[in-house]
């Protein structure tokens, strides 16, 4: 994924699954396509790889804590909104 949408959730009460669901819904609204990938800071995952809502969630040291980077795999073009 070379481009995507950065999402920040400052609510300490919302869990990762809720944050991903909310960010994915907004991504779909904005770009007309559901995201396939979500990168998060490694501490957020605790070393595990998870898949939720048909989104593969992966660790990336460059993503700051509290942020999500969502998008589609390279080569996939979002549908026109």
C-alpha positions as a Markdown table, in Angstrom:
| # | Residue | x | y | z |
|---|---|---|---|---|
| 1 | Unk | 0.0 | 0.0 | 0.0 |
| 2 | Unk | 1.6 | 3.2 | -1.1 |
| 3 | Unk | -1.2 | 5.6 | -0.3 |
| 4 | Unk | -4.0 | 5.5 | 2.3 |
| 5 | Unk | -6.0 | 7.4 | 4.9 |
| 6 | Unk | -4.6 | 8.2 | 8.3 |
| 7 | Unk | -7.1 | 8.0 | 11.1 |
| 8 | Unk | -6.6 | 9.2 | 14.7 |
| 9 | Unk | -8.8 | 8.2 | 17.6 |
| 10 | Unk | -8.1 | 10.0 | 20.8 |
| 11 | Unk | -10.8 | 8.2 | 22.8 |
| 12 | Unk | -9.0 | 6.0 | 25.3 |
| 13 | Unk | -12.2 | 4.0 | 25.9 |
| 14 | Unk | -12.6 | 2.8 | 22.4 |
| 15 | Unk | -10.9 | -0.5 | 21.6 |
| 16 | Unk | -9.0 | -1.3 | 18.4 |
| 17 | Unk | -11.8 | -3.2 | 16.7 |
| 18 | Unk | -14.2 | -0.3 | 17.2 |
| 19 | Unk | -11.6 | 2.2 | 15.9 |
| 20 | Unk | -11.0 | 0.1 | 12.8 |
| 21 | Unk | -14.7 | -0.3 | 12.1 |
| 22 | Unk | -15.3 | 3.4 | 12.4 |
| 23 | Unk | -12.3 | 4.3 | 10.3 |
| 24 | Unk | -13.3 | 1.7 | 7.7 |
| 25 | Unk | -16.8 | 3.0 | 7.4 |
| 26 | Unk | -15.5 | 6.6 | 6.9 |
| 27 | Unk | -13.0 | 5.3 | 4.3 |
| 28 | Unk | -15.7 | 3.6 | 2.4 |
| 29 | Unk | -17.9 | 6.7 | 2.5 |
| 30 | Unk | -15.1 | 8.9 | 1.3 |
| 31 | Unk | -13.4 | 6.7 | -1.3 |
| 32 | Unk | -16.3 | 4.4 | -2.4 |
| 33 | Unk | -14.4 | 1.2 | -1.5 |
| 34 | Unk | -13.9 | -0.7 | 1.7 |
| 35 | Unk | -10.2 | -0.8 | 2.8 |
| 36 | Unk | -8.3 | -4.1 | 2.7 |
| 37 | Unk | -5.3 | -3.2 | 4.9 |
| 38 | Unk | -4.8 | -1.4 | 8.2 |
| 39 | Unk | -1.4 | -0.6 | 9.7 |
| 40 | Unk | -1.0 | 0.2 | 13.3 |
| 41 | Unk | 1.9 | 0.7 | 15.7 |
| 42 | Unk | 3.3 | -2.7 | 16.9 |
| 43 | Unk | 2.5 | -2.0 | 20.5 |
| 44 | Unk | -1.1 | -1.8 | 19.6 |
| 45 | Unk | -1.1 | -5.4 | 18.4 |
| 46 | Unk | 1.2 | -6.8 | 21.0 |
| 47 | Unk | 3.0 | -8.8 | 18.3 |
| 48 | Unk | 0.0 | -10.6 | 16.9 |
| 49 | Unk | -1.5 | -10.3 | 13.4 |
| 50 | Unk | -5.3 | -10.0 | 13.3 |
| 51 | Unk | -7.9 | -9.8 | 10.6 |
| 52 | Unk | -11.2 | -8.0 | 11.3 |
| 53 | Unk | -14.1 | -6.8 | 9.1 |
| 54 | Unk | -12.3 | -8.3 | 6.1 |
| 55 | Unk | -9.3 | -6.0 | 6.8 |
| 56 | Unk | -5.8 | -7.4 | 7.4 |
| 57 | Unk | -4.3 | -5.6 | 10.4 |
| 58 | Unk | -0.4 | -5.4 | 10.4 |
| 59 | Unk | 2.2 | -3.7 | 12.6 |
| 60 | Unk | 4.3 | -0.8 | 11.2 |
| 61 | Unk | 6.8 | 1.0 | 13.4 |
| 62 | Unk | 6.2 | 4.2 | 11.3 |
| 63 | Unk | 2.6 | 4.5 | 12.4 |
| 64 | Unk | 2.3 | 6.5 | 15.6 |
| 65 | Unk | 0.4 | 5.1 | 18.6 |
| 66 | Unk | -3.3 | 5.9 | 18.4 |
| 67 | Unk | -3.3 | 6.1 | 14.6 |
| 68 | Unk | -4.5 | 3.8 | 11.9 |
| 69 | Unk | -3.3 | 3.8 | 8.3 |
| 70 | Unk | -6.0 | 2.3 | 6.1 |
| 71 | Unk | -6.1 | 1.6 | 2.3 |
| 72 | Unk | -6.1 | -1.0 | -0.4 |
| 73 | Unk | -3.3 | -3.1 | -1.8 |
| 74 | Unk | -1.2 | -1.6 | -4.6 |
| 75 | Unk | -2.8 | -2.0 | -7.9 |
| 76 | Unk | -6.3 | -1.7 | -6.6 |
| 77 | Unk | -8.1 | 1.4 | -7.7 |
| 78 | Unk | -10.9 | 2.8 | -5.5 |
| 79 | Unk | -14.3 | 3.1 | -7.2 |
| 80 | Unk | -15.5 | 6.6 | -8.0 |
| 81 | Unk | -17.7 | 8.0 | -5.2 |
